[in-house]
Amino acid sequence: MHRARCVIPSEARGLLRWCQKQASRSLVADAPLAELGAGSRDDEPALRPSSALAGLHILTAFTALFALTALSACSPDHRTPVVLYSPHGRDQLTLLEHAFEAKRPDIDVRWLDMGSQEILDRLRFERVNPQADVWFGGPTTIFDRGVQDSLLAPYRPAWADHVGPGGIGPDDLYYPVYRTPVVIAFNSRLLSRERAPKDWDEVLTPEWRDKVLIRDPMASGTMRAIWGLILVRSLRETGDTTEGMAWLRRLDGQTKAYALNPAILDARLARGEGLLTLWDLPDVLISRSKGMPFDYVFPTSGTVVIDDGIGLVRGCRHVEAAKAFIDYVGSEEGQLLAAERVFRLPARRDLPPDRMPAWVAQVERRMVVAHMDWDLLARNGSAWMGYWDRHVRNTGKR
């Protein structure tokens, strides 16, 4: 978890070294010569259990003393911590941490960056003793599963009237802060925009066999949304998911590798280990702003646009600080900052057009939003992903 580091003074470090030396001496000094096993391996003394235990007690006692001394030596931080679990990545989380703390110097923002599914799993594990205060980011379909598991507490943000109606959870349990479109991204140094596939089905043509890199879908809310788009389309057109799973099996055959996290995905695409991927627009634009050779196209038949949510963790320890952070993220200032610096498409519809960065208008003009049954995906997504993982993954090349 990202947090301030405590520096241990040199006096405390010296105390620990002295403790260790005294304990080591006692281990040998307390053992009678008759019990020092002469000729033992490497000529080291063989200690009696009682002597070793006494030495360990000394070491433990002095180590405990060291810990107390070190803790007391640390400069106290009287700020109220607020702990975020988020998939939004270091760039965005650091940006918002600094901006919010500048407005609220009494609050210390700490965050843990992980995939959307990993957040859900961790919150479930910690349900009886919550460690997080704010669940910040991920598709609302995953938030819905958190609602079913009683992981969220109701809170209506100050900006609640300026978003929706889509993406709002029941009983004020979560609200949308961003809209996250999915794109076909590619290595622009190795592949021109004219040659890149323009729609989902074009990714399955023979030209792209072993040229596709995919973020591991089991850990990623973005990939689960893409899988959901394909399966919902199959249900709408044929009445079941068979054709959708067949489509995903063909994509598996095109896939060179599944990347464990977005950083690995970016690195492999930048190195040309694959030519293209399916991923979310903000991450592609952030990577491109850092000099990575990335470009993208919107699928012509329509793309999935994720309502990216935020919610208060049930039973959290720092309720008021958490509410203040949620209010800031969806405020006009927070929304414009994220749009300008980390390419987040705001969920708010009331922001002044003249203050929005130019890329937002370009995206709104070019993007075709596909019809998506989010309720159906929320109900069946977990079962669909389990089936894909057991029966489709790594079968496309057979």
C-alpha positions as CSV (number, residue, x, y, z in Angstrom):
1,M,0.0,0.0,0.0
2,H,1.2,3.5,-0.8
3,R,1.9,5.4,2.4
4,A,4.4,7.7,4.1
5,R,7.6,5.9,5.2
6,C,8.8,6.0,8.8
7,V,12.6,6.6,9.1
8,I,14.2,4.8,12.0
9,P,16.9,6.9,13.7
10,S,20.5,5.6,13.9
11,E,20.3,5.3,17.7
12,A,17.5,2.7,17.3
13,R,19.3,0.8,14.6
14,G,22.4,0.7,16.9
15,L,20.2,-0.7,19.7
16,L,19.0,-3.6,17.5
17,R,22.6,-4.5,16.5
18,W,23.6,-4.5,20.2
19,C,20.6,-6.7,21.1
20,Q,21.5,-9.2,18.4
21,K,25.2,-9.4,19.6
22,Q,24.2,-9.9,23.2
23,A,21.7,-12.7,22.3
24,S,24.3,-14.4,20.1
25,R,26.9,-14.4,22.9
26,S,24.4,-15.8,25.4
27,L,23.6,-18.7,23.1
28,V,27.3,-19.9,23.2
29,A,28.3,-18.7,26.7
30,D,25.5,-20.5,28.4
31,A,26.4,-23.9,26.9
32,P,28.9,-26.0,29.0
33,L,32.0,-27.1,27.2
34,A,31.0,-30.7,27.5
35,E,28.0,-30.0,25.5
36,L,29.7,-28.1,22.7
37,G,29.7,-30.9,20.2
38,A,33.4,-31.0,19.2
39,G,33.8,-32.0,15.6
40,S,30.3,-31.0,14.6
41,R,29.7,-29.8,11.0
42,D,31.6,-26.7,10.1
43,D,33.0,-26.7,13.7
44,E,30.0,-24.9,15.0
45,P,28.9,-25.5,18.6
46,A,25.9,-27.8,19.0
47,L,23.7,-26.0,21.5
48,R,21.4,-27.5,24.2
49,P,17.7,-26.7,23.6
50,S,17.6,-24.9,26.9
51,S,20.6,-22.7,26.0
52,A,19.2,-21.9,22.6
53,L,15.8,-21.1,24.0
54,A,17.3,-18.7,26.6
55,G,19.2,-16.9,23.8
56,L,16.1,-16.6,21.7
57,H,14.2,-15.2,24.7
58,I,16.8,-12.5,25.0
59,L,16.7,-11.8,21.3
60,T,13.0,-11.6,21.3
61,A,12.9,-9.3,24.3
62,F,15.4,-6.9,23.0
63,T,13.8,-7.0,19.5
64,A,10.5,-6.0,21.1
65,L,12.3,-3.2,22.9
66,F,13.8,-2.1,19.6
67,A,10.3,-2.0,18.0
68,L,8.9,0.1,20.8
69,T,11.9,2.5,20.6
70,A,11.7,2.8,16.9
71,L,7.9,3.4,16.9
72,S,8.3,6.1,19.5
73,A,11.1,7.7,17.5
74,C,8.9,8.1,14.4
75,S,7.4,11.5,13.8
76,P,3.6,11.1,14.5
77,D,1.2,11.8,11.7
78,H,-2.0,13.2,13.1
79,R,-3.8,13.2,9.8
80,T,-6.9,10.9,9.3
81,P,-6.0,8.2,6.8
82,V,-8.4,7.2,4.0
83,V,-7.6,3.9,2.3
84,L,-8.6,3.3,-1.4
85,Y,-8.8,0.0,-3.3
86,S,-8.6,0.9,-6.9
87,P,-7.8,-0.4,-10.4
88,H,-7.0,3.1,-11.7
89,G,-3.2,2.8,-11.7
90,R,-0.4,4.8,-10.1
91,D,-0.7,7.9,-12.4
92,Q,-4.3,8.7,-11.6
93,L,-4.1,7.6,-7.9
94,T,-1.0,9.7,-7.2
95,L,-2.6,12.7,-9.0
96,L,-5.8,12.6,-7.0
97,E,-3.9,11.9,-3.8
98,H,-1.9,15.0,-4.1
99,A,-4.8,17.2,-5.3
100,F,-7.1,16.1,-2.5
101,E,-4.5,16.3,0.2
102,A,-3.8,19.9,-0.9
103,K,-7.5,20.7,-0.2
104,R,-7.7,18.6,2.9
105,P,-4.3,18.6,4.7
106,D,-5.9,16.8,7.6
107,I,-6.4,13.7,5.5
108,D,-3.7,11.2,4.4
109,V,-4.7,9.3,1.2
110,R,-3.4,5.8,1.0
111,W,-4.1,3.4,-1.9
112,L,-3.7,-0.1,-3.2
113,D,-3.8,-0.6,-7.0
114,M,-5.2,-3.9,-8.2
115,G,-7.6,-5.4,-10.7
116,S,-11.4,-4.9,-10.3
117,Q,-12.0,-8.6,-9.6
118,E,-9.1,-8.7,-7.1
119,I,-10.7,-5.8,-5.2
120,L,-14.0,-7.7,-4.9
121,D,-12.2,-10.8,-3.7
122,R,-10.1,-8.8,-1.2
123,L,-13.2,-7.0,0.2
124,R,-15.0,-10.3,0.6
125,F,-12.0,-11.7,2.5
126,E,-11.8,-8.6,4.8
127,R,-15.6,-8.3,5.3
128,V,-15.4,-9.0,9.1
129,N,-12.5,-6.5,9.5
130,P,-12.5,-4.0,6.6
131,Q,-9.2,-2.4,5.8
132,A,-10.4,-0.2,2.9
133,D,-12.6,2.9,3.2
134,V,-13.4,3.6,-0.5
135,W,-13.9,1.2,-3.4
136,F,-12.7,3.5,-6.2
137,G,-13.2,2.2,-9.8
138,G,-14.4,-0.8,-11.7
139,P,-17.5,-1.7,-13.8
140,T,-20.8,-1.4,-12.0
141,T,-21.5,-5.0,-12.7
142,I,-18.7,-5.9,-10.2
143,F,-20.1,-3.3,-7.8
144,D,-23.4,-5.1,-8.1
145,R,-21.8,-8.3,-6.8
146,G,-20.4,-6.3,-3.9
147,V,-23.9,-5.1,-3.2
148,Q,-25.1,-8.8,-3.1
149,D,-22.3,-9.6,-0.6
150,S,-23.1,-6.5,1.6
151,L,-19.7,-5.0,1.0
152,L,-20.9,-1.4,0.5
153,A,-22.6,1.2,2.7
154,P,-25.1,3.8,1.4
155,Y,-23.8,7.3,0.7
156,R,-25.2,9.9,-1.6
157,P,-22.4,12.2,-2.9
158,A,-22.7,15.9,-3.2
159,W,-22.7,15.5,-7.0
160,A,-25.2,12.7,-7.2
161,D,-27.8,14.8,-9.1
162,H,-25.3,15.4,-11.9
163,V,-24.8,11.8,-13.0
164,G,-27.0,8.9,-14.2
165,P,-29.5,7.6,-14.5
166,G,-27.3,4.7,-15.7
167,G,-24.6,3.3,-13.4
168,I,-26.3,4.3,-10.1
169,G,-26.5,1.5,-7.5
170,P,-29.5,0.6,-5.4
171,D,-30.1,2.6,-2.2
172,D,-27.1,5.0,-2.9
173,L,-24.6,2.1,-2.6
174,Y,-22.5,3.3,-5.5
175,Y,-22.4,6.0,-8.1
176,P,-20.6,6.4,-11.5
177,V,-17.7,8.8,-11.7
178,Y,-16.3,8.0,-15.2
179,R,-17.3,6.5,-18.5
180,T,-14.6,4.2,-19.8
181,P,-14.8,3.2,-23.5
182,V,-13.0,0.1,-24.8
183,V,-10.9,0.3,-27.9
184,I,-8.8,-1.8,-30.3
185,A,-5.3,-0.6,-29.5
186,F,-2.2,-1.3,-31.5
187,N,1.5,-0.7,-31.8
188,S,1.6,2.3,-34.1
189,R,5.3,1.8,-34.9
190,L,4.6,-1.6,-36.4
191,L,1.0,-1.2,-37.6
192,S,-0.6,1.7,-39.4
193,R,-4.1,2.9,-38.6
194,E,-5.2,2.0,-42.2
195,R,-4.1,-1.6,-41.7
196,A,-5.4,-2.1,-38.1
197,P,-8.6,-4.0,-37.6
198,K,-11.7,-1.7,-37.5
199,D,-14.2,-4.0,-35.7
200,W,-14.4,-6.9,-33.3
201,D,-14.8,-9.6,-35.9
202,E,-11.8,-8.3,-37.9
203,V,-9.5,-9.2,-35.0
204,L,-10.3,-12.9,-35.7
205,T,-9.0,-12.9,-39.3
206,P,-5.9,-15.1,-40.0
207,E,-3.7,-12.0,-40.4
208,W,-3.7,-11.5,-36.6
209,R,-3.0,-15.0,-35.5
210,D,-0.5,-14.9,-32.6
211,K,-0.5,-11.1,-32.9
212,V,-3.0,-10.4,-30.2
213,L,-2.1,-9.7,-26.5
214,I,-4.9,-9.8,-23.9
215,R,-5.0,-8.7,-20.3
216,D,-6.0,-11.7,-18.1
217,P,-9.8,-11.6,-18.2
218,M,-10.3,-13.3,-14.8
219,A,-8.7,-10.3,-12.9
220,S,-9.9,-7.5,-15.1
221,G,-13.3,-5.7,-15.0
222,T,-12.6,-4.2,-18.4
223,M,-12.0,-7.6,-20.0
224,R,-15.1,-9.1,-18.3
225,A,-17.1,-6.2,-19.9
226,I,-15.7,-7.1,-23.4
227,W,-16.4,-10.8,-22.9
228,G,-19.9,-9.8,-21.7
229,L,-20.5,-7.7,-24.8
230,I,-19.7,-10.7,-27.0
231,L,-21.9,-13.1,-25.0
232,V,-24.8,-10.7,-24.7
233,R,-24.7,-10.2,-28.5
234,S,-24.7,-14.0,-28.9
235,L,-27.8,-14.3,-26.6
236,R,-29.6,-11.5,-28.5
237,E,-28.9,-13.0,-31.9
238,T,-29.2,-16.7,-31.3
239,G,-30.9,-17.2,-27.9
240,D,-27.8,-18.7,-26.1
241,T,-24.1,-18.2,-25.5
242,T,-22.8,-21.0,-27.7
243,E,-21.8,-18.7,-30.6
244,G,-20.3,-16.2,-28.2
245,M,-18.1,-18.8,-26.5
246,A,-17.1,-20.0,-30.0
247,W,-16.1,-16.4,-30.8
248,L,-14.0,-16.2,-27.7
249,R,-12.4,-19.5,-28.5
250,R,-11.3,-18.1,-31.9
251,L,-9.9,-15.1,-30.1
252,D,-8.0,-17.4,-27.8
253,G,-6.5,-18.9,-30.9
254,Q,-5.3,-15.5,-32.0
255,T,-3.8,-14.7,-28.6
256,K,-0.1,-14.8,-28.2
257,A,-0.2,-14.3,-24.4
258,Y,-2.5,-13.3,-21.5
259,A,-0.8,-10.5,-19.5
260,L,-1.0,-10.7,-15.7
261,N,-1.5,-6.9,-15.3
262,P,-1.7,-3.7,-17.4
263,A,2.0,-2.8,-17.0
264,I,3.0,-6.1,-18.5
265,L,0.5,-5.7,-21.3
266,D,1.9,-2.2,-22.1
267,A,5.5,-3.4,-22.1
268,R,4.8,-6.4,-24.4
269,L,2.8,-4.4,-26.8
270,A,5.5,-1.6,-26.9
271,R,8.2,-4.2,-27.6
272,G,6.2,-5.6,-30.5
273,E,5.6,-9.1,-28.9
274,G,2.1,-8.6,-30.2
275,L,0.6,-6.0,-32.6
276,L,-2.7,-5.3,-31.0
277,T,-4.9,-5.6,-27.9
278,L,-8.4,-4.9,-26.6
279,W,-8.2,-2.5,-23.7
280,D,-9.6,0.7,-22.2
281,L,-9.1,4.1,-23.7
282,P,-7.7,6.0,-20.7
283,D,-4.8,3.5,-20.1
284,V,-3.9,3.6,-23.9
285,L,-3.8,7.4,-23.9
286,I,-1.8,7.6,-20.6
287,S,0.8,5.2,-22.1
288,R,0.9,7.1,-25.3
289,S,1.5,10.4,-23.4
290,K,4.6,8.7,-21.9
291,G,6.0,8.0,-25.4
292,M,4.8,4.5,-26.0
293,P,4.0,3.8,-29.6
294,F,0.3,3.3,-29.2
295,D,-2.8,4.2,-31.2
296,Y,-6.4,3.0,-31.2
297,V,-9.6,2.7,-33.2
298,F,-13.2,2.5,-31.9
299,P,-15.0,-0.7,-33.2
300,T,-17.3,0.5,-35.9
301,S,-20.2,-1.8,-34.8
302,G,-20.1,-0.2,-31.4
303,T,-18.0,-0.4,-28.3
304,V,-18.8,-1.2,-24.6
305,V,-18.6,1.9,-22.4
306,I,-18.2,1.0,-18.8
307,D,-19.9,3.0,-16.0
308,D,-16.9,3.3,-13.6
309,G,-18.1,3.4,-10.1
310,I,-17.2,4.5,-6.6
311,G,-18.6,3.5,-3.2
312,L,-18.2,3.6,0.5
313,V,-16.9,0.3,2.1
314,R,-19.3,-1.1,4.7
315,G,-17.9,-1.0,8.2
316,C,-14.9,1.2,7.1
317,R,-12.9,2.9,9.8
318,H,-12.7,6.5,8.4
319,V,-16.2,7.3,7.3
320,E,-16.1,11.1,7.1
321,A,-12.7,11.1,5.4
322,A,-14.0,8.6,2.9
323,K,-17.1,10.6,2.1
324,A,-14.9,13.7,1.6
325,F,-12.8,11.9,-0.9
326,I,-15.8,10.6,-2.8
327,D,-17.2,14.1,-2.9
328,Y,-14.0,15.4,-4.3
329,V,-13.6,12.8,-7.1
330,G,-17.0,13.6,-8.5
331,S,-16.7,17.4,-8.0
332,E,-16.3,19.7,-11.0
333,E,-12.6,20.2,-10.0
334,G,-12.0,16.5,-9.6
335,Q,-13.7,15.5,-12.8
336,L,-11.9,18.2,-14.9
337,L,-8.5,17.3,-13.4
338,A,-8.9,13.6,-14.2
339,A,-10.1,14.5,-17.8
340,E,-7.2,16.8,-18.4
341,R,-4.3,14.8,-16.8
342,V,-5.2,11.1,-17.0
343,F,-7.8,11.0,-19.8
344,R,-10.9,10.1,-17.8
345,L,-14.2,10.6,-19.6
346,P,-16.4,12.3,-16.9
347,A,-19.7,10.8,-15.8
348,R,-21.0,14.3,-15.1
349,R,-23.0,15.8,-17.9
350,D,-23.0,19.4,-16.5
351,L,-19.4,20.3,-16.9
352,P,-18.6,23.6,-18.8
353,P,-17.7,22.6,-22.4
354,D,-15.2,25.4,-22.7
355,R,-13.2,23.8,-19.8
356,M,-13.1,20.3,-21.2
357,P,-10.0,19.1,-22.9
358,A,-10.2,18.8,-26.7
359,W,-9.9,15.0,-26.6
360,V,-13.2,14.6,-24.9
361,A,-15.2,16.2,-27.7
362,Q,-13.3,14.0,-30.3
363,V,-14.1,10.8,-28.4
364,E,-17.8,11.7,-28.0
365,R,-18.0,12.5,-31.8
366,R,-16.2,9.3,-32.9
367,M,-17.5,6.7,-30.4
368,V,-20.4,4.4,-31.2
369,V,-21.9,3.0,-28.0
370,A,-23.1,-0.6,-28.3
371,H,-26.3,-1.7,-26.6
372,M,-25.4,-3.6,-23.5
373,D,-27.6,-5.5,-21.0
374,W,-25.6,-4.7,-17.8
375,D,-28.2,-6.4,-15.6
376,L,-27.9,-9.6,-17.5
377,L,-24.1,-9.4,-17.3
378,A,-24.2,-8.7,-13.5
379,R,-26.4,-11.8,-13.0
380,N,-24.5,-14.2,-15.2
381,G,-21.0,-12.8,-15.6
382,S,-19.4,-14.8,-12.9
383,A,-20.7,-18.1,-14.3
384,W,-19.7,-17.1,-17.9
385,M,-16.2,-16.3,-16.8
386,G,-15.8,-19.5,-14.9
387,Y,-16.9,-21.5,-17.9
388,W,-14.5,-19.6,-20.2
389,D,-11.6,-20.1,-17.8
390,R,-12.3,-23.9,-17.6
391,H,-13.4,-24.8,-21.1
392,V,-12.3,-22.0,-23.5
393,R,-8.9,-20.6,-22.4
394,N,-6.0,-22.2,-24.2
395,T,-8.2,-24.3,-26.5
396,G,-8.3,-22.0,-29.5
397,K,-5.1,-23.4,-31.1
398,R,-6.0,-27.1,-30.9
